[in-house]
C-alpha cells in the first residue's frame, strides 16, 4: 500500500515547529510494510488543503492519504471542512471508531471533528495533530483500512466471513 501524509500546521509550515506526527506515522506504517510516497507540511489554510488533497487523490499518488492536524475546534482547524469539499463519499464509521477509542483515554476526544472519505480510488482520513493522538487513532482503524482500500480500488471479492461474520444471503 502507498500512503501520503499531509501535516497541517501554521507553525510547522513556517519552520517554527518540528513536525513529529508525520514522521511518527511514516515510521509506524513502515513497520507494517506500507510505503510513504509523499509527505508535506502546509498551513491550516482551507483552500490549500483542498488543492493538495484533491491533487494527490486525482493523481493516484497513494491509496491512503492521511492528514494530521486541524481536527479540533479552534478557528484555524479547518481540515474536516476542506476534506468534505474534496471527498465524493464519506465513511462516518471511521471517524466514529477513532472518537470511540480515544474517549477511552481522554474526554477531549469528544472535540475531534475528524472525518474520512473517498475521492477517486483514494481513502482520505483525518487524524489528530499530536503524534500520540495520530498514532492511537490510526491504530484504532487500522484493521479496516486494508479491506476499505481493496474495495475502493475495485475488489469484487465477497466480504462474508471476515471477522466471523456471515452473509445471510449466501
C-alpha atoms as an extended CHARMM CRD file, in Angstrom:
* protein
*
       170  EXT
         1         1  UNK       CA              0.0000000000        0.0000000000        0.0000000000  PROA      1               0.0000000000
         2         2  UNK       CA              1.1600000000        3.5270000000       -0.7910000000  PROA      2               0.0000000000
         3         3  UNK       CA              0.4060000000        6.3440000000        1.6510000000  PROA      3               0.0000000000
         4         4  UNK       CA              0.7370000000       10.1140000000        1.5040000000  PROA      4               0.0000000000
         5         5  UNK       CA              0.8400000000       12.1670000000        4.7050000000  PROA      5               0.0000000000
         6         6  UNK       CA             -0.2540000000       15.7940000000        4.8740000000  PROA      6               0.0000000000
         7         7  UNK       CA              0.5820000000       17.6640000000        8.0740000000  PROA      7               0.0000000000
         8         8  UNK       CA             -1.4670000000       20.7980000000        8.7470000000  PROA      8               0.0000000000
         9         9  UNK       CA              0.3840000000       23.2740000000       10.9070000000  PROA      9               0.0000000000
        10        10  UNK       CA              0.8210000000       27.0140000000       10.5800000000  PROA      10              0.0000000000
        11        11  UNK       CA              3.9510000000       26.9670000000       12.7560000000  PROA      11              0.0000000000
        12        12  UNK       CA              5.3140000000       23.7990000000       11.1520000000  PROA      12              0.0000000000
        13        13  UNK       CA              4.9180000000       25.2110000000        7.6640000000  PROA      13              0.0000000000
        14        14  UNK       CA              6.8950000000       28.3180000000        8.7190000000  PROA      14              0.0000000000
        15        15  UNK       CA              9.6680000000       26.2150000000       10.2820000000  PROA      15              0.0000000000
        16        16  UNK       CA              8.7830000000       27.3410000000       13.8150000000  PROA      16              0.0000000000
        17        17  UNK       CA              7.8550000000       23.8290000000       14.9720000000  PROA      17              0.0000000000
        18        18  UNK       CA              9.2460000000       20.4260000000       14.0370000000  PROA      18              0.0000000000
        19        19  UNK       CA              6.6660000000       18.0440000000       12.6040000000  PROA      19              0.0000000000
        20        20  UNK       CA              6.6880000000       14.9490000000       14.7860000000  PROA      20              0.0000000000
        21        21  UNK       CA              3.3430000000       13.4980000000       13.7080000000  PROA      21              0.0000000000
        22        22  UNK       CA              4.1290000000       12.9460000000       10.0290000000  PROA      22              0.0000000000
        23        23  UNK       CA              7.3980000000       11.0800000000       10.7100000000  PROA      23              0.0000000000
        24        24  UNK       CA              5.7800000000        9.0710000000       13.5430000000  PROA      24              0.0000000000
        25        25  UNK       CA              3.0080000000        7.9530000000       11.1840000000  PROA      25              0.0000000000
        26        26  UNK       CA              5.5070000000        7.1100000000        8.4130000000  PROA      26              0.0000000000
        27        27  UNK       CA              7.5870000000        5.0380000000       10.8430000000  PROA      27              0.0000000000
        28        28  UNK       CA              4.5480000000        3.1790000000       12.2230000000  PROA      28              0.0000000000
        29        29  UNK       CA              3.3460000000        2.4380000000        8.6980000000  PROA      29              0.0000000000
        30        30  UNK       CA              6.8010000000        1.3030000000        7.5360000000  PROA      30              0.0000000000
        31        31  UNK       CA              6.8200000000       -1.2750000000       10.3400000000  PROA      31              0.0000000000
        32        32  UNK       CA              3.6780000000       -2.6850000000        8.6960000000  PROA      32              0.0000000000
        33        33  UNK       CA              5.1290000000       -2.7590000000        5.1890000000  PROA      33              0.0000000000
        34        34  UNK       CA              3.4220000000        0.4290000000        3.9910000000  PROA      34              0.0000000000
        35        35  UNK       CA              5.4030000000        2.8290000000        1.8050000000  PROA      35              0.0000000000
        36        36  UNK       CA              5.1180000000        6.5760000000        2.3700000000  PROA      36              0.0000000000
        37        37  UNK       CA              5.3280000000        8.0480000000       -1.1260000000  PROA      37              0.0000000000
        38        38  UNK       CA              4.8740000000       11.6750000000       -0.1730000000  PROA      38              0.0000000000
        39        39  UNK       CA              4.8170000000       13.8070000000        2.9620000000  PROA      39              0.0000000000
        40        40  UNK       CA              4.2550000000       17.5350000000        3.1470000000  PROA      40              0.0000000000
        41        41  UNK       CA              3.5880000000       20.2500000000        5.7190000000  PROA      41              0.0000000000
        42        42  UNK       CA              1.2740000000       23.1100000000        4.8180000000  PROA      42              0.0000000000
        43        43  UNK       CA             -0.5370000000       25.8300000000        6.8050000000  PROA      43              0.0000000000
        44        44  UNK       CA             -4.0550000000       25.3920000000        8.1660000000  PROA      44              0.0000000000
        45        45  UNK       CA             -5.4830000000       27.0320000000        5.0600000000  PROA      45              0.0000000000
        46        46  UNK       CA             -8.7990000000       25.7350000000        3.7210000000  PROA      46              0.0000000000
        47        47  UNK       CA             -8.1340000000       26.2640000000        0.0140000000  PROA      47              0.0000000000
        48        48  UNK       CA             -4.5840000000       24.9480000000        0.1780000000  PROA      48              0.0000000000
        49        49  UNK       CA             -5.7580000000       21.7690000000        1.9370000000  PROA      49              0.0000000000
        50        50  UNK       CA             -8.4810000000       21.2960000000       -0.7030000000  PROA      50              0.0000000000
        51        51  UNK       CA             -5.9590000000       21.7870000000       -3.5050000000  PROA      51              0.0000000000
        52        52  UNK       CA             -3.3650000000       19.3570000000       -2.1250000000  PROA      52              0.0000000000
        53        53  UNK       CA             -5.8210000000       16.6030000000       -1.1590000000  PROA      53              0.0000000000
        54        54  UNK       CA             -7.6040000000       16.8470000000       -4.4960000000  PROA      54              0.0000000000
        55        55  UNK       CA             -4.3670000000       16.8140000000       -6.4850000000  PROA      55              0.0000000000
        56        56  UNK       CA             -2.9500000000       13.8430000000       -4.5920000000  PROA      56              0.0000000000
        57        57  UNK       CA             -6.1380000000       11.8150000000       -4.9150000000  PROA      57              0.0000000000
        58        58  UNK       CA             -6.6410000000       12.6900000000       -8.5860000000  PROA      58              0.0000000000
        59        59  UNK       CA             -3.0290000000       11.8450000000       -9.4450000000  PROA      59              0.0000000000
        60        60  UNK       CA             -3.4430000000        8.4580000000       -7.7390000000  PROA      60              0.0000000000
        61        61  UNK       CA             -0.3130000000        9.1780000000       -5.6960000000  PROA      61              0.0000000000
        62        62  UNK       CA             -1.4660000000        6.9230000000       -2.8810000000  PROA      62              0.0000000000
        63        63  UNK       CA             -4.2400000000        4.5310000000       -1.9500000000  PROA      63              0.0000000000
        64        64  UNK       CA             -4.3300000000        6.0670000000        1.5300000000  PROA      64              0.0000000000
        65        65  UNK       CA             -3.9980000000        9.7740000000        2.2750000000  PROA      65              0.0000000000
        66        66  UNK       CA             -3.6260000000       10.7250000000        5.9300000000  PROA      66              0.0000000000
        67        67  UNK       CA             -3.9180000000       14.2310000000        7.2880000000  PROA      67              0.0000000000
        68        68  UNK       CA             -2.6330000000       15.1260000000       10.7110000000  PROA      68              0.0000000000
        69        69  UNK       CA             -3.7640000000       18.2810000000       12.4710000000  PROA      69              0.0000000000
        70        70  UNK       CA             -6.5990000000       20.7400000000       12.2100000000  PROA      70              0.0000000000
        71        71  UNK       CA             -9.3970000000       18.4920000000       13.5050000000  PROA      71              0.0000000000
        72        72  UNK       CA            -10.2080000000       20.3870000000       16.6970000000  PROA      72              0.0000000000
        73        73  UNK       CA            -12.4360000000       23.3540000000       17.4100000000  PROA      73              0.0000000000
        74        74  UNK       CA            -10.1070000000       26.3510000000       17.1320000000  PROA      74              0.0000000000
        75        75  UNK       CA            -10.8540000000       28.8580000000       14.3710000000  PROA      75              0.0000000000
        76        76  UNK       CA             -7.9000000000       27.6440000000       12.2410000000  PROA      76              0.0000000000
        77        77  UNK       CA             -8.9690000000       23.9600000000       12.4780000000  PROA      77              0.0000000000
        78        78  UNK       CA            -10.4970000000       23.5540000000        9.0130000000  PROA      78              0.0000000000
        79        79  UNK       CA             -9.2160000000       20.1390000000        7.9400000000  PROA      79              0.0000000000
        80        80  UNK       CA            -12.6100000000       18.3520000000        8.1630000000  PROA      80              0.0000000000
        81        81  UNK       CA            -14.3530000000       21.0660000000        6.1400000000  PROA      81              0.0000000000
        82        82  UNK       CA            -11.6190000000       21.0170000000        3.4940000000  PROA      82              0.0000000000
        83        83  UNK       CA            -11.7640000000       17.2300000000        3.3710000000  PROA      83              0.0000000000
        84        84  UNK       CA            -15.5550000000       17.3110000000        2.9440000000  PROA      84              0.0000000000
        85        85  UNK       CA            -15.0710000000       19.6300000000       -0.0350000000  PROA      85              0.0000000000
        86        86  UNK       CA            -12.6920000000       17.0690000000       -1.6100000000  PROA      86              0.0000000000
        87        87  UNK       CA            -14.2920000000       13.6850000000       -0.9470000000  PROA      87              0.0000000000
        88        88  UNK       CA            -17.0450000000       12.1970000000       -3.0770000000  PROA      88              0.0000000000
        89        89  UNK       CA            -18.3280000000        9.8560000000       -0.3620000000  PROA      89              0.0000000000
        90        90  UNK       CA            -17.8310000000        9.9110000000        3.3990000000  PROA      90              0.0000000000
        91        91  UNK       CA            -17.1960000000        6.9270000000        5.6550000000  PROA      91              0.0000000000
        92        92  UNK       CA            -18.6390000000        8.0820000000        9.0060000000  PROA      92              0.0000000000
        93        93  UNK       CA            -17.7390000000        4.8800000000       10.8500000000  PROA      93              0.0000000000
        94        94  UNK       CA            -14.0120000000        5.5820000000       10.6400000000  PROA      94              0.0000000000
        95        95  UNK       CA            -14.3200000000        8.9210000000       12.4810000000  PROA      95              0.0000000000
        96        96  UNK       CA            -16.7850000000        7.3860000000       14.9220000000  PROA      96              0.0000000000
        97        97  UNK       CA            -14.4260000000        4.4980000000       15.7140000000  PROA      97              0.0000000000
        98        98  UNK       CA            -11.4900000000        6.8520000000       16.2390000000  PROA      98              0.0000000000
        99        99  UNK       CA            -13.5140000000        9.0100000000       18.6360000000  PROA      99              0.0000000000
       100       100  UNK       CA            -14.8640000000        5.9630000000       20.4830000000  PROA      100             0.0000000000
       101       101  UNK       CA            -11.3890000000        4.5660000000       21.0920000000  PROA      101             0.0000000000
       102       102  UNK       CA             -9.9750000000        7.9670000000       22.0000000000  PROA      102             0.0000000000
       103       103  UNK       CA            -12.7490000000        8.5930000000       24.5310000000  PROA      103             0.0000000000
       104       104  UNK       CA            -11.3900000000        5.6270000000       26.4830000000  PROA      104             0.0000000000
       105       105  UNK       CA             -8.2550000000        7.7290000000       27.0600000000  PROA      105             0.0000000000
       106       106  UNK       CA             -9.4710000000       11.3360000000       27.2600000000  PROA      106             0.0000000000
       107       107  UNK       CA            -12.7710000000       13.2090000000       27.3310000000  PROA      107             0.0000000000
       108       108  UNK       CA            -11.1830000000       15.7390000000       24.9350000000  PROA      108             0.0000000000
       109       109  UNK       CA            -11.7420000000       13.2140000000       22.1300000000  PROA      109             0.0000000000
       110       110  UNK       CA            -15.3240000000       14.4630000000       22.0660000000  PROA      110             0.0000000000
       111       111  UNK       CA            -13.9640000000       17.6380000000       20.4700000000  PROA      111             0.0000000000
       112       112  UNK       CA            -12.4550000000       15.7990000000       17.4920000000  PROA      112             0.0000000000
       113       113  UNK       CA            -14.1800000000       16.5160000000       14.2100000000  PROA      113             0.0000000000
       114       114  UNK       CA            -12.0540000000       14.1070000000       12.1450000000  PROA      114             0.0000000000
       115       115  UNK       CA            -13.7100000000       12.5310000000        9.1340000000  PROA      115             0.0000000000
       116       116  UNK       CA            -12.8500000000       10.0050000000        6.4470000000  PROA      116             0.0000000000
       117       117  UNK       CA            -13.9480000000        9.6580000000        2.8700000000  PROA      117             0.0000000000
       118       118  UNK       CA            -13.2220000000        8.5560000000       -0.6510000000  PROA      118             0.0000000000
       119       119  UNK       CA            -12.0840000000       10.5180000000       -3.6660000000  PROA      119             0.0000000000
       120       120  UNK       CA            -11.4520000000        8.5260000000       -6.8030000000  PROA      120             0.0000000000
       121       121  UNK       CA             -9.5380000000        5.4970000000       -5.6200000000  PROA      121             0.0000000000
       122       122  UNK       CA             -8.0650000000        7.0900000000       -2.5010000000  PROA      122             0.0000000000
       123       123  UNK       CA             -9.1430000000        6.7460000000        1.1120000000  PROA      123             0.0000000000
       124       124  UNK       CA             -8.6050000000       10.0230000000        2.9860000000  PROA      124             0.0000000000
       125       125  UNK       CA             -8.5440000000       10.0010000000        6.7930000000  PROA      125             0.0000000000
       126       126  UNK       CA             -8.1440000000       12.9610000000        9.1600000000  PROA      126             0.0000000000
       127       127  UNK       CA             -6.0190000000       12.2770000000       12.2450000000  PROA      127             0.0000000000
       128       128  UNK       CA             -5.2290000000       14.4860000000       15.2510000000  PROA      128             0.0000000000
       129       129  UNK       CA             -2.1510000000       16.6930000000       15.1930000000  PROA      129             0.0000000000
       130       130  UNK       CA             -0.2750000000       15.2290000000       18.1500000000  PROA      130             0.0000000000
       131       131  UNK       CA              1.9570000000       12.2390000000       17.4240000000  PROA      131             0.0000000000
       132       132  UNK       CA              0.3160000000       10.1910000000       20.1820000000  PROA      132             0.0000000000
       133       133  UNK       CA             -3.2080000000       11.0700000000       19.0620000000  PROA      133             0.0000000000
       134       134  UNK       CA             -2.4250000000       10.4470000000       15.4010000000  PROA      134             0.0000000000
       135       135  UNK       CA             -0.9400000000        7.0200000000       16.1150000000  PROA      135             0.0000000000
       136       136  UNK       CA             -3.6810000000        5.9800000000       18.5420000000  PROA      136             0.0000000000
       137       137  UNK       CA             -6.3760000000        6.9440000000       16.0470000000  PROA      137             0.0000000000
       138       138  UNK       CA             -4.6770000000        5.2280000000       13.1150000000  PROA      138             0.0000000000
       139       139  UNK       CA             -4.1810000000        2.1180000000       15.2190000000  PROA      139             0.0000000000
       140       140  UNK       CA             -7.8940000000        2.1460000000       16.1300000000  PROA      140             0.0000000000
       141       141  UNK       CA             -8.9920000000        1.9660000000       12.4880000000  PROA      141             0.0000000000
       142       142  UNK       CA             -6.0620000000        0.0220000000       11.0350000000  PROA      142             0.0000000000
       143       143  UNK       CA             -7.9510000000       -3.3190000000       10.9980000000  PROA      143             0.0000000000
       144       144  UNK       CA            -10.4460000000       -1.9400000000        8.4500000000  PROA      144             0.0000000000
       145       145  UNK       CA             -8.1360000000        0.1160000000        6.2510000000  PROA      145             0.0000000000
       146       146  UNK       CA             -6.7310000000       -2.6850000000        4.0850000000  PROA      146             0.0000000000
       147       147  UNK       CA            -10.1970000000       -4.0040000000        3.3130000000  PROA      147             0.0000000000
       148       148  UNK       CA            -11.5180000000       -0.4960000000        2.6410000000  PROA      148             0.0000000000
       149       149  UNK       CA             -8.6760000000        0.2650000000        0.2260000000  PROA      149             0.0000000000
       150       150  UNK       CA             -9.2310000000       -3.0130000000       -1.6250000000  PROA      150             0.0000000000
       151       151  UNK       CA            -12.9470000000       -2.2760000000       -2.0380000000  PROA      151             0.0000000000
       152       152  UNK       CA            -12.3680000000        1.3480000000       -3.0580000000  PROA      152             0.0000000000
       153       153  UNK       CA             -9.9200000000        0.1760000000       -5.7170000000  PROA      153             0.0000000000
       154       154  UNK       CA            -12.4650000000       -2.2200000000       -7.1930000000  PROA      154             0.0000000000
       155       155  UNK       CA            -12.0770000000       -5.5570000000       -5.4290000000  PROA      155             0.0000000000
       156       156  UNK       CA            -15.2390000000       -7.5520000000       -6.1210000000  PROA      156             0.0000000000
       157       157  UNK       CA            -14.4510000000      -10.3120000000       -3.6050000000  PROA      157             0.0000000000
       158       158  UNK       CA            -17.0370000000      -11.4230000000       -1.0990000000  PROA      158             0.0000000000
       159       159  UNK       CA            -16.8850000000       -9.8030000000        2.3400000000  PROA      159             0.0000000000
       160       160  UNK       CA            -18.6790000000      -12.6680000000        4.0850000000  PROA      160             0.0000000000
       161       161  UNK       CA            -16.6380000000      -14.4980000000        6.6730000000  PROA      161             0.0000000000
       162       162  UNK       CA            -14.4890000000      -11.5170000000        7.6560000000  PROA      162             0.0000000000
       163       163  UNK       CA            -14.0960000000      -11.2840000000       11.4250000000  PROA      163             0.0000000000
       164       164  UNK       CA            -16.5080000000      -14.1250000000       11.9890000000  PROA      164             0.0000000000
       165       165  UNK       CA            -19.4430000000      -12.5250000000       10.1780000000  PROA      165             0.0000000000
       166       166  UNK       CA            -21.5510000000      -14.3430000000        7.6380000000  PROA      166             0.0000000000
       167       167  UNK       CA            -23.5100000000      -13.0410000000        4.7240000000  PROA      167             0.0000000000
       168       168  UNK       CA            -27.0740000000      -14.2040000000        5.4780000000  PROA      168             0.0000000000
       169       169  UNK       CA            -27.9150000000      -14.1280000000        1.7700000000  PROA      169             0.0000000000
       170       170  UNK       CA            -25.4040000000      -16.7860000000        0.9470000000  PROA      170             0.0000000000
